[in-house]
Amino acid sequence: MGVVKVRMHRSIPDGFIVKQVSVTRKADGWFVQFILEDVNVPCQIQDIIIPTWDNSLGMDAVLHEDVYLATSEDEKLPSLKHLRKNQVKLDRISTKRNKRKRGSKSRRKLAKREARQHQRITRCRKDFHYKTAHKLVRTGKKIFIHKDLNLKGLTKRNKPKQGEDGTFLPNGQSAKSGLNKSWSDAAFGNFFKTLNYIALKAGAVVISKNPAYTSMVLSYRDEIIFTDCSIRDYWDEQESLTVDRDINAAINLKRLGLDIFPSIKRRSGKLSVVGTMDKSTTKEILQTLHRAAKKPTL
């Protein structure tokens, strides 16, 4: 490549050796990234953390209305929906670009403009992920438990349905396309990677768990209540309490990470809950749900 002029954001520290250089082209120019090494820098050793009820935090990926995450500490974090908010601007640029002649200068200019708009959305989303991760780590928790989401399956298109005459029947893909876009806009996979990176520097641990039945079981009584996704709240007359579905699922994820979540068995086509829970845990969960019921909705 020869000699290339670059704008250095920071100087290379004394004693560090340049091990690798990567050159990347983006919508707003070229970027050079250096990977450095210094043998005198000690390796960080992760301390063994014993999970307890106080140092753990369960997180449920909500993706409902304007909620991004629900935590086991009766908190709901808002979703900024960067792609949705910029969709009109993107469509306007894309429509103009498609009207221009292929290979023309005006079409190339509009393509660059569209690429820069996508880059802004990506950077805003990344900034949101870092700020949300720092906010969670500042709570002082040492163990963060989240769903092990199958994002590839969640964003997969529905299988086509074909009638006897060869025509294609409605398969619900028009509604599923909007959900797929919302999953992609949320980018939970990148968020949990960012949270893991921030948590490691703070001496915390991020754990992913299989979320099977965590959104269906009532967290303080071990009963199957939320059988349908349309059930967002549950009124418990015995406790005089309105249970939020998302906060309840986050608490169940916390229980799953602490190995106190009951086992669910299917017998004769019906689900049955097997397991018990001590009274102190039930009291803690009820206090959390009572605080969540008193908070105003987003």
ZILIN-V348725 format. One record per residue. N is the residue number from 1. RES is the residue in one small letter. OMEGA is omega in whole degrees, -180 to 180 (999 if undefined). NEAR is the number of other ideal C-beta (glycine too) atoms within 8 Angstrom. Layout:
n=N res=RES omega=OMEGA near=NEAR
n=N res=RES omega=OMEGA near=NEAR
This chain:
n=1 res=m omega=-179 near=3
n=2 res=g omega=-178 near=3
n=3 res=v omega=-179 near=3
n=4 res=v omega=176 near=6
n=5 res=k omega=179 near=3
n=6 res=v omega=172 near=5
n=7 res=r omega=-176 near=3
n=8 res=m omega=176 near=5
n=9 res=h omega=178 near=3
n=10 res=r omega=-179 near=3
n=11 res=s omega=178 near=4
n=12 res=i omega=-178 near=6
n=13 res=p omega=178 near=7
n=14 res=d omega=178 near=3
n=15 res=g omega=-180 near=5
n=16 res=f omega=-180 near=9
n=17 res=i omega=177 near=6
n=18 res=v omega=-178 near=9
n=19 res=k omega=-175 near=6
n=20 res=q omega=178 near=6
n=21 res=v omega=177 near=8
n=22 res=s omega=180 near=7
n=23 res=v omega=-176 near=8
n=24 res=t omega=175 near=8
n=25 res=r omega=178 near=6
n=26 res=k omega=-174 near=8
n=27 res=a omega=-177 near=7
n=28 res=d omega=175 near=5
n=29 res=g omega=-180 near=5
n=30 res=w omega=-179 near=7
n=31 res=f omega=179 near=8
n=32 res=v omega=-180 near=10
n=33 res=q omega=-180 near=7
n=34 res=f omega=172 near=8
n=35 res=i omega=-174 near=9
n=36 res=l omega=179 near=10
n=37 res=e omega=174 near=7
n=38 res=d omega=-176 near=9
n=39 res=v omega=-179 near=4
n=40 res=n omega=179 near=5
n=41 res=v omega=-178 near=5
n=42 res=p omega=177 near=4
n=43 res=c omega=-180 near=4
n=44 res=q omega=180 near=5
n=45 res=i omega=-178 near=4
n=46 res=q omega=178 near=7
n=47 res=d omega=177 near=5
n=48 res=i omega=-177 near=4
n=49 res=i omega=178 near=10
n=50 res=i omega=-177 near=4
n=51 res=p omega=175 near=8
n=52 res=t omega=-180 near=7
n=53 res=w omega=-175 near=8
n=54 res=d omega=-176 near=4
n=55 res=n omega=-178 near=9
n=56 res=s omega=179 near=16
n=57 res=l omega=176 near=13
n=58 res=g omega=-177 near=16
n=59 res=m omega=178 near=15
n=60 res=d omega=176 near=16
n=61 res=a omega=-168 near=11
n=62 res=v omega=-177 near=11
n=63 res=l omega=177 near=9
n=64 res=h omega=-178 near=6
n=65 res=e omega=-176 near=4
n=66 res=d omega=-179 near=6
n=67 res=v omega=180 near=14
n=68 res=y omega=-179 near=11
n=69 res=l omega=170 near=11
n=70 res=a omega=-178 near=14
n=71 res=t omega=179 near=15
n=72 res=s omega=176 near=13
n=73 res=e omega=177 near=7
n=74 res=d omega=179 near=10
n=75 res=e omega=176 near=6
n=76 res=k omega=-180 near=11
n=77 res=l omega=-175 near=11
n=78 res=p omega=176 near=8
n=79 res=s omega=-177 near=10
n=80 res=l omega=175 near=9
n=81 res=k omega=-174 near=9
n=82 res=h omega=-179 near=11
n=83 res=l omega=-180 near=11
n=84 res=r omega=-177 near=9
n=85 res=k omega=-179 near=7
n=86 res=n omega=-176 near=11
n=87 res=q omega=-179 near=8
n=88 res=v omega=179 near=6
n=89 res=k omega=178 near=8
n=90 res=l omega=-180 near=11
n=91 res=d omega=180 near=8
n=92 res=r omega=179 near=8
n=93 res=i omega=-179 near=12
n=94 res=s omega=178 near=9
n=95 res=t omega=177 near=8
n=96 res=k omega=-179 near=9
n=97 res=r omega=-178 near=11
n=98 res=n omega=179 near=6
n=99 res=k omega=-179 near=5
n=100 res=r omega=-179 near=10
n=101 res=k omega=-180 near=6
n=102 res=r omega=-180 near=5
n=103 res=g omega=-179 near=4
n=104 res=s omega=-179 near=8
n=105 res=k omega=-179 near=5
n=106 res=s omega=179 near=8
n=107 res=r omega=178 near=12
n=108 res=r omega=179 near=8
n=109 res=k omega=179 near=8
n=110 res=l omega=177 near=12
n=111 res=a omega=177 near=9
n=112 res=k omega=179 near=9
n=113 res=r omega=177 near=9
n=114 res=e omega=179 near=12
n=115 res=a omega=178 near=9
n=116 res=r omega=177 near=10
n=117 res=q omega=176 near=12
n=118 res=h omega=179 near=10
n=119 res=q omega=177 near=11
n=120 res=r omega=179 near=9
n=121 res=i omega=180 near=11
n=122 res=t omega=-179 near=8
n=123 res=r omega=176 near=8
n=124 res=c omega=179 near=10
n=125 res=r omega=179 near=14
n=126 res=k omega=178 near=10
n=127 res=d omega=177 near=8
n=128 res=f omega=179 near=10
n=129 res=h omega=-179 near=13
n=130 res=y omega=-180 near=10
n=131 res=k omega=178 near=8
n=132 res=t omega=179 near=13
n=133 res=a omega=178 near=14
n=134 res=h omega=179 near=9
n=135 res=k omega=179 near=9
n=136 res=l omega=-178 near=13
n=137 res=v omega=180 near=12
n=138 res=r omega=176 near=6
n=139 res=t omega=179 near=8
n=140 res=g omega=179 near=4
n=141 res=k omega=-178 near=11
n=142 res=k omega=179 near=9
n=143 res=i omega=179 near=13
n=144 res=f omega=-175 near=14
n=145 res=i omega=-180 near=14
n=146 res=h omega=179 near=15
n=147 res=k omega=172 near=11
n=148 res=d omega=-172 near=8
n=149 res=l omega=172 near=9
n=150 res=n omega=-173 near=6
n=151 res=l omega=178 near=9
n=152 res=k omega=178 near=6
n=153 res=g omega=-180 near=6
n=154 res=l omega=-179 near=9
n=155 res=t omega=-179 near=8
n=156 res=k omega=179 near=7
n=157 res=r omega=177 near=7
n=158 res=n omega=178 near=8
n=159 res=k omega=180 near=5
n=160 res=p omega=177 near=6
n=161 res=k omega=-177 near=8
n=162 res=q omega=-180 near=7
n=163 res=g omega=-179 near=8
n=164 res=e omega=179 near=3
n=165 res=d omega=178 near=4
n=166 res=g omega=179 near=5
n=167 res=t omega=-180 near=6
n=168 res=f omega=-178 near=7
n=169 res=l omega=177 near=7
n=170 res=p omega=-179 near=5
n=171 res=n omega=178 near=9
n=172 res=g omega=-177 near=7
n=173 res=q omega=-180 near=8
n=174 res=s omega=176 near=7
n=175 res=a omega=-179 near=7
n=176 res=k omega=-180 near=10
n=177 res=s omega=177 near=9
n=178 res=g omega=178 near=8
n=179 res=l omega=178 near=8
n=180 res=n omega=179 near=12
n=181 res=k omega=179 near=10
n=182 res=s omega=177 near=11
n=183 res=w omega=180 near=12
n=184 res=s omega=180 near=9
n=185 res=d omega=180 near=11
n=186 res=a omega=177 near=11
n=187 res=a omega=-179 near=9
n=188 res=f omega=179 near=10
n=189 res=g omega=177 near=8
n=190 res=n omega=-180 near=10
n=191 res=f omega=-179 near=12
n=192 res=f omega=173 near=11
n=193 res=k omega=178 near=8
n=194 res=t omega=179 near=12
n=195 res=l omega=178 near=16
n=196 res=n omega=179 near=9
n=197 res=y omega=-180 near=9
n=198 res=i omega=-178 near=12
n=199 res=a omega=180 near=13
n=200 res=l omega=179 near=11
n=201 res=k omega=179 near=6
n=202 res=a omega=179 near=7
n=203 res=g omega=180 near=8
n=204 res=a omega=-176 near=12
n=205 res=v omega=175 near=10
n=206 res=v omega=-176 near=10
n=207 res=i omega=174 near=9
n=208 res=s omega=-177 near=8
n=209 res=k omega=175 near=11
n=210 res=n omega=-172 near=4
n=211 res=p omega=-176 near=12
n=212 res=a omega=175 near=5
n=213 res=y omega=-179 near=9
n=214 res=t omega=180 near=13
n=215 res=s omega=-177 near=10
n=216 res=m omega=-173 near=9
n=217 res=v omega=173 near=15
n=218 res=l omega=-166 near=13
n=219 res=s omega=-175 near=11
n=220 res=y omega=-180 near=9
n=221 res=r omega=179 near=6
n=222 res=d omega=174 near=9
n=223 res=e omega=177 near=7
n=224 res=i omega=-176 near=10
n=225 res=i omega=-174 near=10
n=226 res=f omega=-177 near=12
n=227 res=t omega=-177 near=6
n=228 res=d omega=-180 near=5
n=229 res=c omega=179 near=3
n=230 res=s omega=179 near=4
n=231 res=i omega=-178 near=10
n=232 res=r omega=-179 near=7
n=233 res=d omega=178 near=8
n=234 res=y omega=179 near=11
n=235 res=w omega=180 near=7
n=236 res=d omega=-179 near=10
n=237 res=e omega=-178 near=5
n=238 res=q omega=-179 near=4
n=239 res=e omega=-175 near=7
n=240 res=s omega=-170 near=5
n=241 res=l omega=172 near=10
n=242 res=t omega=-175 near=8
n=243 res=v omega=176 near=15
n=244 res=d omega=-176 near=12
n=245 res=r omega=-174 near=12
n=246 res=d omega=176 near=13
n=247 res=i omega=178 near=17
n=248 res=n omega=179 near=15
n=249 res=a omega=178 near=13
n=250 res=a omega=177 near=14
n=251 res=i omega=178 near=14
n=252 res=n omega=176 near=14
n=253 res=l omega=176 near=18
n=254 res=k omega=176 near=14
n=255 res=r omega=179 near=12
n=256 res=l omega=178 near=13
n=257 res=g omega=179 near=13
n=258 res=l omega=179 near=11
n=259 res=d omega=175 near=5
n=260 res=i omega=176 near=6
n=261 res=f omega=-176 near=10
n=262 res=p omega=175 near=10
n=263 res=s omega=-178 near=6
n=264 res=i omega=179 near=11
n=265 res=k omega=179 near=7
n=266 res=r omega=-179 near=7
n=267 res=r omega=-180 near=6
n=268 res=s omega=179 near=3
n=269 res=g omega=-179 near=4
n=270 res=k omega=179 near=6
n=271 res=l omega=177 near=9
n=272 res=s omega=-178 near=8
n=273 res=v omega=-179 near=11
n=274 res=v omega=179 near=7
n=275 res=g omega=180 near=8
n=276 res=t omega=-180 near=5
n=277 res=m omega=-177 near=9
n=278 res=d omega=-174 near=6
n=279 res=k omega=-179 near=5
n=280 res=s omega=178 near=6
n=281 res=t omega=178 near=11
n=282 res=t omega=179 near=11
n=283 res=k omega=179 near=8
n=284 res=e omega=-179 near=9
n=285 res=i omega=180 near=11
n=286 res=l omega=177 near=11
n=287 res=q omega=178 near=8
n=288 res=t omega=-179 near=13
n=289 res=l omega=177 near=17
n=290 res=h omega=176 near=9
n=291 res=r omega=-180 near=9
n=292 res=a omega=-179 near=10
n=293 res=a omega=-179 near=10
n=294 res=k omega=-178 near=5
n=295 res=k omega=176 near=7
n=296 res=p omega=-180 near=3
n=297 res=t omega=-179 near=3
n=298 res=l omega=999 near=7
